Amino acid sequence: MELLIMTTGFALASYSVVGNDVIQTLGTFLTSNEKRPWWVLWLYAGGLLATILIIGYLGYGGFLGGNDVAFDRLDKIHIPETLTWWYVLPPLVLLFITRFGIPVSTTFLILTFFSSGSLPGMLNKSLFGYAIAFVLAWLLYIWLSNLLERYFVQHPIGGQEDRGILTNGTFWTVAQWFSTGFLWSQWLTQDLANIYVYLGPPEELSPGMFLFSLVVILGLLAFIFYQRGGAIQGIVRAKTNTADIRSATFIDLFYGVVLLIFKQNILGLWEAKLPMSTTWVFLGLLAGRELAIRMRLGPKPDKDLATMLFSDLGKAALGLIVSVILVIVLYAAEGRDLTQLFTF
């Protein structure tokens, strides 16, 4: 029964995370490569995923000395010795919400239930992530909009005139795939904890269970790529020029840099090993970028833009509210102390 709960929770969490968070990370990659076969894109993303997981399992940090497929992100999370069926409900609810295209934070919904007192720290770090991504993206694109984005709109790749490297499809394809690889690696080392928490302490993961997990994640990733992203992909497509592979290159690169800043605690404002919501970072980046582009290139910011941005933020906030309510209900059902949930 214990093994059944573990594997069921892991499978549901994997599908939910792949269908929700992965699209936020690889959304621009899928949008800007829609003309390519889905399995080619899957081979690239899946190959990187397998490589990173194997490196982590063989000894991240100690380099072949101790395995940790969660890359230290579960150090602050208490993993119970015995899982009950209650633990299957968070990824099940997440799976249901994701079907409606709501970008829910899997970090809040899943990890909060496992660790008392982690919610305030994760929320604080995630809000910092949204604010910093928004401000940095706005500053960057206030400059880039006139310099590059205007040019990208006016001179698409494949035009009749040869305009050098800025319209060279081969160059930008390579650049975008490299930037996607960088972003994908940063995301994986942040959010794999949301999946592997169901399989117990990472250092105790057996080779057989590791292979099982790898096959499950790769299979679900293939399914999402075959579907071309699912409902969450609409958030990416709604933003200005995200289908242009050149714009996608800059989005992925910048997103990866922001995640690296938080993972390494470069600014010294949060606990480096504490998990955070990459969903909020993603939405902050797109919002700051969209606002800057509209201010520079038009149409000028209006009610439609405000509706779009607040709609994205509102969906994330709704996901947070649902997460907290569900965790409170599950805490009450198990007879756990609710005050621990909001105590640092």
Summary of the structure (lengths in Angstrom):
residues: 344
radius of gyration: 20.0
end to end distance: 33.1
largest distance: 69.3
contacts: 1189
relative contact order: 0.20
helix: 73%
strand: 0%
